[in-house]
Amino acid sequence: MCMGTKRGFFVLGISTLVLLSAFLLFVQFGWPGNANDCISTVPNSCFCEAYDLNDVVTHAPGVRQPVNTWSNLYALITSFIVAFVVYRDRKSLGLNPSPNYMVSMSYVPDLYIFAVLFLGLGSMWFHASLTQWGGIVDGASMYVFAAFLIFYSIRRINTSASIFWVGYVLTVLLFTYLHTVLPAVVNILILVAVYLIVEIYIWIRSGKILQGTPKTVTLWLLAIAAILAASIFWWASQTGNFLCDPNSIFQPHGILWHPLAGIMAVLLYFYWREAMDPV
């Protein structure tokens, strides 16, 4: 019981150690691989912050975009918040089962802890390297999170573990592949649209929009407001847009888009935590 109660902390600690250790090795010894396609667009679409093209071409050690890279460490905070609340819920749960998977001993909340962590730490690989494969890691981190929205919502209405785990893994793999042929924004919009369809179906099925309480409505709407605000800053800080200053320490993409996405992830967790599942 003690190990299960603290499992989220083990997931968080081991995942952080593996991801950051590997990341820092590349920072120390250099980034192999082809330059990312964002470099070849006119103007470049590498999210504004200035970088040395020669460092990318020569696979030099270091970090290409410091602000856009290190700002992703916000994920250590957001994932810890989720891990701590998961631990506290499991501790208070004891031997009493809960129908809510986010308040249970299942591996579902542990997966979400990883998804919240990887949402930030995965992005670091792209901004630090500006390589093609670094962009795929960044894309995978978004698909790990976005696919969870869909399959966790499906599991709220269908308790099949196989549908959740197999469907989730295959969807992440599919969209990580599609990342190489379609723009990331298209892939994310598809996943978000499917999530919203499932969420609306849950409202219809349960007869309660957003679980039907002022608290849950507020949490979900705040999550949506956070990601909408983040998206505005993401667009406005694109290379050539009005919030873009390549040489400024204030990079809205890193300082605003990244943490606001993390805030959205935490708010959705608290929204799901209130659910009386399955519905």
Secondary structure, DSSP 8 states (H G I E B T S, - for coil): -HHHHTHHHHHHHHHHHHHHHHHHHHHHH---S-B-GGGGSSS--S-S----HHHHHTT-SS-SSHHHHHGGGHHHHHHHHHHHHHHHHHHHHTT---S-GGGSSSSHHHHHHHHHHHHHHHHHHHHHH-BHHHHHHHHHHHHHHHHHHHHHHHHHH---HHHHHHHHHHHHHHHHHHTTTS-HHHHHHHHHHHHHHHHHHHHHHHT-GGGGSHHHHHHHHHHHHHHHHHHHHHHHTSTTSTT--TT-S--HIIIIIHHHHHHHHHHHHHHHHT--S--
